[in-house]
Amino acid sequence: ASTMRWFRGVHLLHVKNCNVYGNMITSTYYGIWCYASLFNNIYENIVTGNMIGIILEESHNNSVTRNYAIANEAQGINTIGSDNNTITENYVASNGWMGICLDGGSPNRNNLIAANFVTENADIGIGITSAYSTFNRIIGNNVTANGNLNIYDHGDAGILIAIQDNLVMHNYIIGNQAGIQFEYSYNNTVCRNLIANNTYAGIRDRYMATSQNNIYENSFINNQANFSQHTGVNVWDVDSKGNYWSNYNCADSNGDGIGDTPYIIDQNNIDNYPLTKPIEIPEPEIPDTIPEFSPRMLLPLAVAVTLVVAVLRRKII
């Protein structure tokens, strides 16, 4: 038996200054599809059980905030060839591939991904994968338990960076398969993140084309391995400040907060100024994203979400 699926729940085509809010959208290919549209606000919607929850394609200067993107088959929130958008304060969970993704054949530039709670997505929590996608900022997100935590897969991670010149800062990256994964990446900045309890590695460098990323003032705590390196060479300290490593036990004889001896990652990667105390990073707040719906609407939603999550988990296992 086949299941009927609408192609789009809400479609903005060449639209400016529109508000899309307070909707519950399920069983479509694209829950909300914004195409070639500018300065729109997409907020306080529930998108679940779609192929992609919310997608911005060739759309710029839009705001996607305080939405509940859960248990969609591929991605919760996706952009393709879209610039200067803000993706903030969304709850993005249990999607079948990625939670939030800057994807597609066209570059995505200067987007802000901030203050989102991204958890239990099947492969990747937040990913930047499209070529020439530069100057994007991933700031202050709570990224937890993404990827398959039971079976090793070299592509699973909390945050995936597969391009250059992006910023990852002030995030809690906890309990994923890999915390951050680099693929063919260079000149990215990773600073002041808590990277802890990730089951394979804090940072994984998947391909040898990865190099010259600036990684400093992060706290690496109790990861299975702090760093899994291919052959690239990255920068591990900036302005005489390196990272905190929970397995670094050397002395700090002058009490300046910098260890007396370098932290050796491998023969080509050295933190010359390892920190002796963790960086204090404020914990991102979990966004209260669910808009007010009547109990008559929320009961079917709860049933639908439960069923879709169960199907996705069976696929993962």
Salt bridges, closest charged atoms under 4 A:
GLU44 OE2 - ARG66 NE 3.72
GLU73 OE2 - ARG5 NH2 2.53
GLU89 OE1 - ARG66 NH1 3.31
GLU120 OE1 - ARG313 NH2 3.13
GLU183 OE2 - ARG206 NH1 2.73
GLU217 OE1 - ARG192 NH1 2.78
